[in-house]
Amino acid sequence: MTTPAKSRKQVAGICSAVLLLLVMGGVLFVACRQVPDNTLSNAAGDSASYEKLVADARSTFETTPRSPESVEKAAARFADAFKVRSDSYADLVYAARVCTWLAEHAVGKDARKQHTNTGLIYVNTALKLIASGPEATFYHGVLAGFLGDLDNTYGLDAVKKIEKDMTALIAAGQDVNHGGPHRVYGMLLLRAPGPPTSIGSLRNAKKQLEQALVVAPDWPENHLYVAEMEFAWADEKDLPEFAQQARERLQKHLLGPDAKAPAGMQFEFAAWQAKARTLLAEQD
Amino acid sequence: MRMSVPLLLLLIVGVSLAQEKPTQPAKDVRVEYGLAVYKLGEKHATDKQAGEAIDSFCKWLGDQVPGATFARRGVRNQPADALKLLQDEKSTVALAIVSPSFYAAHKDTLKLKAIAEARRNDFDGEQFTLVGKTATDAYPSGKKVATSMTADLDWLNKVVMPAPEGIKPVEWVQYDNLFDAAYAIIDGEKGAPDMLLLDRVTLDSFTREAEFKALKHGLKSEMLPQDLLVELDGRLGDKSAAVVKAVGALDQTETGKKLGETLQTPRMPAPDTARLEKALKKFKP
């Protein structure tokens, strides 16, 4: 079993963005299904074949620019590997990250949901190995968010899971994915309905998203979601200077000539740019 | 393959019945009734966000009422949009969940009959409370009060918090999120409201937020009706009684309980007519 410290280093070294799309408005009037907590068996089989499959999976995912097809291959390798054994926290978390990528970028809702559920099994298994492993906790919350987004019947429970996971990481001072806990929690607060239906709050979202920028000021995804918050703030508080600030932010960090993708993140950066353009179009 | 005797009998009976069937399949003689929802002050009450859940409610209701099916006509959060929906003669609505303010405003023109009343979080009736930095037992003349219900100002001013004779009325300020309105007060934000008007469920959740401990509870409204299930123009016909019976016993089955959570009301018993009539008299003296 890998130690949390080692696995954190491994994950951070190849870290891609958190690919989060939380449309939590749908929690209103929705049924309450529980986010699945099923796990793999942690069987320990032939090490040689396992190591080869995992190495192949990692190598495939790390080859950039990524595409849904290439990442599907990485996911398939991990699935094969975990048929042999599933007792490495680091590998399970890495595989969950691959599934998280596909939860956003796989083609078709059914495929995205399937990868979301598979990713949840991996993080649940990882959390069985290390109860409060920060990366597993993080991806657990993110994948719960995707599940709530893809199937509104999980929405209420997904909100609880994201809140629990991200606040635990924030309280422990753990960072994953460039301010990820603040960014994910902030986006949840930004998009969820307000109490008593849910936990949404523009003011609290602002605090969290601004903190994500403090943790990782150069990460474009943080700027994308801070801009979304600033547009909402401008509208809610009737302060147009925040909208102007958001436009300048998007130009500087995502759309302008000086905006550059982080190393190996071309595919993801293009997706953020597309979201930035959509966000701008919504303001017109 | 092992097969239980009852299952075997069922299959035999099934085959027998199938053989006796006429060549033409029997027509589904159930009548479809349109259902609409209007939630005041709920910006997420839209077909996109709530449609699926209302469809589940329609399906459940159809299972409870013999000879009937129910179909969603729409979910709205603005009174003008709801009125348009309920006036549509091409896609008629027979049954609707509406706010008491909507019922009061359109009872006569739309021929609405209240047949059940919501019990949000199992509270019997709705009561609004003013909350602010200082206790406000008196009517807060001229103050800015945050509410999610400015779409129905008449209801606010005539029924919920009527201004005493000769007193300057409050200035209602729309906040979709009343927690954010409270934070604006606590943070001393420029342009923040002076106080908040909170319903019972929101007030209940306020008590669990540590940052709100400094806010004090003041003047309360009278006990008022909650959202109403209404029949339009007698369109349910002889199905009305079955609908009333079904929604009154919503929490008696597991499926109904889940629907109750979805609809945020565990059941919908008969309306408190005395309370409703009293509110109506305030609205239209």
HADDOCK unambig.tbl for C-alpha pairs under 7 A between the chains (distance, minus, plus):
assign (segid A and resid 25 and name CA) (segid B and resid 44 and name CA) 6.41 0.50 0.50
assign (segid A and resid 25 and name CA) (segid B and resid 49 and name CA) 6.70 0.50 0.50
assign (segid A and resid 26 and name CA) (segid B and resid 49 and name CA) 4.82 0.50 0.50
assign (segid A and resid 26 and name CA) (segid B and resid 50 and name CA) 6.96 0.50 0.50
assign (segid A and resid 28 and name CA) (segid B and resid 44 and name CA) 6.71 0.50 0.50
assign (segid A and resid 28 and name CA) (segid B and resid 49 and name CA) 6.94 0.50 0.50
assign (segid A and resid 28 and name CA) (segid B and resid 50 and name CA) 6.42 0.50 0.50
assign (segid A and resid 29 and name CA) (segid B and resid 50 and name CA) 5.49 0.50 0.50
assign (segid A and resid 29 and name CA) (segid B and resid 53 and name CA) 5.71 0.50 0.50
assign (segid A and resid 29 and name CA) (segid B and resid 262 and name CA) 4.54 0.50 0.50
assign (segid A and resid 29 and name CA) (segid B and resid 263 and name CA) 5.53 0.50 0.50
assign (segid A and resid 30 and name CA) (segid B and resid 53 and name CA) 5.54 0.50 0.50
assign (segid A and resid 30 and name CA) (segid B and resid 262 and name CA) 5.10 0.50 0.50
assign (segid A and resid 31 and name CA) (segid B and resid 258 and name CA) 6.50 0.50 0.50
assign (segid A and resid 31 and name CA) (segid B and resid 259 and name CA) 6.96 0.50 0.50
assign (segid A and resid 31 and name CA) (segid B and resid 262 and name CA) 5.16 0.50 0.50
assign (segid A and resid 194 and name CA) (segid B and resid 177 and name CA) 5.16 0.50 0.50
assign (segid A and resid 195 and name CA) (segid B and resid 179 and name CA) 6.78 0.50 0.50
assign (segid A and resid 195 and name CA) (segid B and resid 202 and name CA) 6.73 0.50 0.50
assign (segid A and resid 196 and name CA) (segid B and resid 201 and name CA) 6.66 0.50 0.50
assign (segid A and resid 196 and name CA) (segid B and resid 202 and name CA) 5.33 0.50 0.50
assign (segid A and resid 196 and name CA) (segid B and resid 205 and name CA) 6.08 0.50 0.50
assign (segid A and resid 201 and name CA) (segid B and resid 179 and name CA) 6.93 0.50 0.50
assign (segid A and resid 201 and name CA) (segid B and resid 180 and name CA) 5.88 0.50 0.50
assign (segid A and resid 202 and name CA) (segid B and resid 180 and name CA) 6.72 0.50 0.50
assign (segid A and resid 203 and name CA) (segid B and resid 180 and name CA) 6.26 0.50 0.50
